[in-house]
Amino acid sequence: MTESEPIVMDWQKMQSQWIRRKADAHKGDFGHVLVVGGDEGMGGAVRMAAEAALRVGCGLVSVATRFEHVIRINETRPEIMCHAITKIDDVNPLLAKAMVIVLGPGLGKSTWSRDLFHAAMVAHQPKIVDADALNILSEAPYRASHWILTPHAGEAARLLYCSVSEIQHNRLESIRQLLKKYGGVIVLKGAGTIVQTENQSPHLCPLGNPGMATAGMGDVLSGVIGGLVAQGFSLFHAATMGVMLHARAADLAATADGERGLIATDLMPYLRQLVNPNGFFSI
């Protein structure tokens, strides 16, 4: 198979990789994700990413966000450890404890946002980089091996300094160019999401539906992938599994209630079901 030929991801094969947890397991066995973002007016993004990480089995999830979002997140999802970042040094103890960083949901592009971006980027942990973190990265591009970038077509266009139509005209070439420029693992989102890393053929997701074209879906995906990395999956494996879990959950939600009106949080119960197959939970 040549590098240009995509491999269609196999849902059944992925489902077979889940194993039952040991009876004496504890939360520390399943990783700690830190979600960084949520500038003014965008607290919902970090909340969705954080809950998605929990719903796919992560043991601990923290959020670093604006003070104004802390009470609301604690009230609606108390399992998330939510911390106010009033000065940038406040994030350092959180970065020190995390295994994985999800950077970008609702981050914005303010001075606060940019300072948080730079603080997270110098941390040693693997990162899932999404949303405005990608837009900030596009202003001063560099390569790294320990991250997963998850652009949609608009963000990919900014990362490559081209038009959205150029991205969509040849998505396989676009993801190759993103990989060449930025390294790591690239998830090019859209109808037929593609995942690629160095020395791997592109992997194409056959699942998903038009109902996913709504706010917050990308935040949920970044949390799903972060939660899988925290549980020990490699970056590439977490990206491919995360994309398929996300799309399959959206398909189940659409089957239940229709595509039109589907919202990102509708995926949460299905994510939990899908990571509990083979007798863990029947769907």
KELO-687043 format. One line per field, with one value per residue (C-alpha): chain; residue number from 0; x, y, z. Coordinates in steps of 0.02 Angstrom, whole numbers, plus 50000, padded with zeros to 5 digits. Layout:
c (A; ...)
k (NUM; ...)
u (X; ...)
v (Y; ...)
w (Z; ...)
END
This chain:
c (A; A; A; A; A; A; A; A; A; A; A; A; A; A; A; A; A; A; A; A; A; A; A; A; A; A; A; A; A; A; A; A; A; A; A; A; A; A; A; A; A; A; A; A; A; A; A; A; A; A; A; A; A; A; A; A; A; A; A; A; A; A; A; A; A; A; A; A; A; A; A; A; A; A; A; A; A; A; A; A; A; A; A; A; A; A; A; A; A; A; A; A; A; A; A; A; A; A; A; A; A; A; A; A; A; A; A; A; A; A; A; A; A; A; A; A; A; A; A; A; A; A; A; A; A; A; A; A; A; A; A; A; A; A; A; A; A; A; A; A; A; A; A; A; A; A; A; A; A; A; A; A; A; A; A; A; A; A; A; A; A; A; A; A; A; A; A; A; A; A; A; A; A; A; A; A; A; A; A; A; A; A; A; A; A; A; A; A; A; A; A; A; A; A; A; A; A; A; A; A; A; A; A; A; A; A; A; A; A; A; A; A; A; A; A; A; A; A; A; A; A; A; A; A; A; A; A; A; A; A; A; A; A; A; A; A; A; A; A; A; A; A; A; A; A; A; A; A; A; A; A; A; A; A; A; A; A; A; A; A; A; A; A; A; A; A; A; A; A; A; A; A; A; A; A; A; A; A; A; A; A; A; A)
k (0; 1; 2; 3; 4; 5; 6; 7; 8; 9; 10; 11; 12; 13; 14; 15; 16; 17; 18; 19; 20; 21; 22; 23; 24; 25; 26; 27; 28; 29; 30; 31; 32; 33; 34; 35; 36; 37; 38; 39; 40; 41; 42; 43; 44; 45; 46; 47; 48; 49; 50; 51; 52; 53; 54; 55; 56; 57; 58; 59; 60; 61; 62; 63; 64; 65; 66; 67; 68; 69; 70; 71; 72; 73; 74; 75; 76; 77; 78; 79; 80; 81; 82; 83; 84; 85; 86; 87; 88; 89; 90; 91; 92; 93; 94; 95; 96; 97; 98; 99; 100; 101; 102; 103; 104; 105; 106; 107; 108; 109; 110; 111; 112; 113; 114; 115; 116; 117; 118; 119; 120; 121; 122; 123; 124; 125; 126; 127; 128; 129; 130; 131; 132; 133; 134; 135; 136; 137; 138; 139; 140; 141; 142; 143; 144; 145; 146; 147; 148; 149; 150; 151; 152; 153; 154; 155; 156; 157; 158; 159; 160; 161; 162; 163; 164; 165; 166; 167; 168; 169; 170; 171; 172; 173; 174; 175; 176; 177; 178; 179; 180; 181; 182; 183; 184; 185; 186; 187; 188; 189; 190; 191; 192; 193; 194; 195; 196; 197; 198; 199; 200; 201; 202; 203; 204; 205; 206; 207; 208; 209; 210; 211; 212; 213; 214; 215; 216; 217; 218; 219; 220; 221; 222; 223; 224; 225; 226; 227; 228; 229; 230; 231; 232; 233; 234; 235; 236; 237; 238; 239; 240; 241; 242; 243; 244; 245; 246; 247; 248; 249; 250; 251; 252; 253; 254; 255; 256; 257; 258; 259; 260; 261; 262; 263; 264; 265; 266; 267; 268; 269; 270; 271; 272; 273; 274; 275; 276; 277; 278; 279; 280; 281; 282)
u (50000; 50067; 50069; 49934; 49806; 49702; 49660; 49477; 49464; 49379; 49254; 49238; 49426; 49437; 49296; 49390; 49534; 49439; 49473; 49386; 49468; 49547; 49441; 49571; 49590; 49592; 49575; 49762; 49774; 49678; 49770; 49748; 49698; 49714; 49599; 49663; 49548; 49382; 49412; 49271; 49104; 49175; 49169; 49058; 49200; 49315; 49171; 49124; 49304; 49329; 49170; 49212; 49380; 49290; 49157; 49288; 49366; 49498; 49527; 49551; 49513; 49562; 49518; 49617; 49501; 49434; 49372; 49195; 49174; 49230; 49069; 48958; 49066; 49075; 48886; 48846; 48986; 49066; 49178; 49285; 49421; 49402; 49534; 49532; 49682; 49693; 49881; 49974; 50084; 49923; 49929; 50102; 50049; 49911; 50032; 50149; 50015; 49939; 49984; 49904; 49858; 49707; 49744; 49625; 49439; 49367; 49543; 49518; 49658; 49671; 49830; 49770; 49742; 49913; 50002; 49913; 49954; 50140; 50141; 50060; 50168; 50331; 50265; 50336; 50172; 50089; 49959; 49800; 49799; 49632; 49530; 49613; 49772; 49791; 49759; 49893; 50012; 49985; 50060; 50229; 50233; 50352; 50365; 50346; 50326; 50227; 50064; 49902; 49836; 49649; 49606; 49447; 49465; 49466; 49601; 49700; 49695; 49767; 49901; 49954; 49923; 49803; 49615; 49483; 49441; 49622; 49612; 49450; 49504; 49635; 49619; 49750; 49880; 49827; 49856; 50025; 50074; 50014; 50116; 50270; 50256; 50201; 50245; 50160; 49988; 49866; 49677; 49599; 49417; 49267; 49160; 49280; 49401; 49580; 49715; 49898; 50070; 50245; 50279; 50093; 49968; 49823; 49676; 49500; 49348; 49194; 49073; 48986; 48840; 48793; 48713; 48890; 48906; 48868; 48960; 49056; 49085; 49271; 49284; 49208; 49329; 49481; 49424; 49393; 49567; 49647; 49557; 49623; 49802; 49790; 49740; 49900; 49856; 49989; 49954; 49912; 49805; 49713; 49680; 49609; 49507; 49447; 49388; 49292; 49215; 49160; 49083; 48999; 48924; 48856; 48781; 48694; 48627; 48564; 48482; 48392; 48328; 48378; 48523; 48443; 48456; 48597; 48709; 48881; 48826; 48706; 48859; 48904; 48795; 48843; 49029; 49010; 48917; 49044; 49194; 49103; 49076; 49077; 48965; 49017; 48859; 48742; 48690)
v (50000; 50172; 50317; 50405; 50267; 50290; 50146; 50143; 50124; 49965; 49993; 49811; 49790; 49943; 49880; 49718; 49812; 49860; 49746; 49729; 49825; 49737; 49726; 49822; 49965; 50144; 50315; 50340; 50193; 50286; 50449; 50634; 50756; 50944; 51046; 51223; 51357; 51441; 51627; 51748; 51682; 51514; 51407; 51277; 51220; 51166; 51085; 50978; 50927; 50882; 50780; 50688; 50636; 50566; 50478; 50378; 50318; 50443; 50435; 50619; 50778; 50955; 51118; 51279; 51421; 51594; 51626; 51660; 51481; 51387; 51391; 51345; 51197; 51137; 51150; 51056; 50927; 50917; 50772; 50897; 50984; 51163; 51296; 51483; 51556; 51738; 51753; 51638; 51562; 51485; 51354; 51287; 51169; 51100; 51069; 50980; 50853; 50816; 50670; 50745; 50924; 50967; 51143; 51256; 51229; 51404; 51473; 51634; 51748; 51875; 51912; 51789; 51658; 51682; 51675; 51512; 51443; 51475; 51406; 51245; 51228; 51225; 51085; 50913; 50815; 50757; 50879; 50882; 51052; 51118; 51273; 51440; 51353; 51303; 51481; 51546; 51410; 51463; 51633; 51555; 51377; 51243; 51054; 50935; 50748; 50741; 50821; 50787; 50932; 50925; 51060; 51078; 51144; 51327; 51300; 51193; 51335; 51455; 51329; 51310; 51491; 51442; 51445; 51327; 51276; 51222; 51114; 51033; 51009; 50881; 50832; 50694; 50815; 50942; 50822; 50774; 50957; 50983; 50833; 50895; 51067; 51024; 50841; 50734; 50666; 50763; 50743; 50834; 50846; 50850; 50731; 50584; 50636; 50585; 50541; 50528; 50523; 50495; 50321; 50281; 50286; 50405; 50327; 50376; 50374; 50301; 50352; 50515; 50617; 50797; 50824; 50842; 51012; 51106; 51201; 51101; 50940; 50977; 51011; 50841; 50757; 50839; 50777; 50601; 50591; 50665; 50539; 50395; 50460; 50473; 50289; 50237; 50231; 50297; 50465; 50389; 50250; 50375; 50488; 50350; 50271; 50441; 50493; 50331; 50336; 50516; 50481; 50320; 50407; 50543; 50412; 50326; 50493; 50536; 50366; 50391; 50568; 50632; 50729; 50900; 50973; 50856; 50944; 50900; 50847; 50720; 50612; 50590; 50439; 50350; 50377; 50288; 50144; 50125; 50107; 49966; 49835; 49645; 49621; 49779; 49860; 49804; 49926)
w (50000; 49955; 50076; 49975; 49998; 50155; 50270; 50318; 50506; 50568; 50708; 50756; 50769; 50882; 50994; 51025; 51108; 51266; 51414; 51580; 51722; 51870; 52027; 52130; 52004; 52069; 51987; 51979; 51859; 51725; 51708; 51742; 51605; 51621; 51506; 51478; 51406; 51433; 51412; 51451; 51388; 51335; 51491; 51410; 51296; 51437; 51530; 51379; 51346; 51529; 51542; 51381; 51454; 51606; 51502; 51406; 51569; 51625; 51812; 51852; 51756; 51803; 51715; 51711; 51664; 51704; 51881; 51819; 51756; 51912; 52012; 51865; 51814; 51995; 52010; 51850; 51849; 52022; 51970; 51872; 51976; 51915; 51952; 51923; 51833; 51884; 51858; 51741; 51877; 51947; 51809; 51853; 51995; 51883; 51740; 51860; 51911; 51740; 51627; 51472; 51424; 51316; 51259; 51166; 51203; 51221; 51244; 51148; 51089; 51230; 51327; 51460; 51323; 51246; 51413; 51455; 51284; 51307; 51485; 51427; 51273; 51372; 51484; 51445; 51439; 51278; 51215; 51116; 51031; 50968; 50928; 50967; 51024; 50841; 50785; 50904; 50847; 50665; 50707; 50750; 50681; 50740; 50741; 50888; 50907; 51070; 51017; 50924; 50821; 50783; 50655; 50555; 50379; 50432; 50564; 50442; 50316; 50445; 50493; 50311; 50257; 50120; 50086; 50153; 49975; 49950; 50106; 50051; 49871; 49922; 50104; 50091; 50026; 50158; 50301; 50228; 50224; 50403; 50459; 50368; 50445; 50623; 50657; 50788; 50747; 50639; 50647; 50499; 50550; 50435; 50332; 50325; 50463; 50425; 50552; 50505; 50585; 50517; 50446; 50442; 50300; 50326; 50418; 50364; 50478; 50389; 50527; 50573; 50506; 50460; 50630; 50698; 50613; 50772; 50909; 51038; 50940; 50926; 51112; 51148; 51027; 51106; 51277; 51212; 51137; 51293; 51402; 51296; 51299; 51489; 51497; 51408; 51225; 51105; 51026; 50857; 50932; 51044; 50895; 50785; 50924; 50984; 50812; 50790; 50965; 50937; 50767; 50823; 50974; 50860; 50744; 50889; 50952; 50778; 50758; 50923; 50896; 50724; 50650; 50653; 50827; 50881; 51007; 51073; 51247; 51170; 51139; 51323; 51369; 51208; 51239; 51405; 51324; 51184; 51299; 51390; 51253; 51256; 51406; 51497; 51428; 51291; 51154)
END
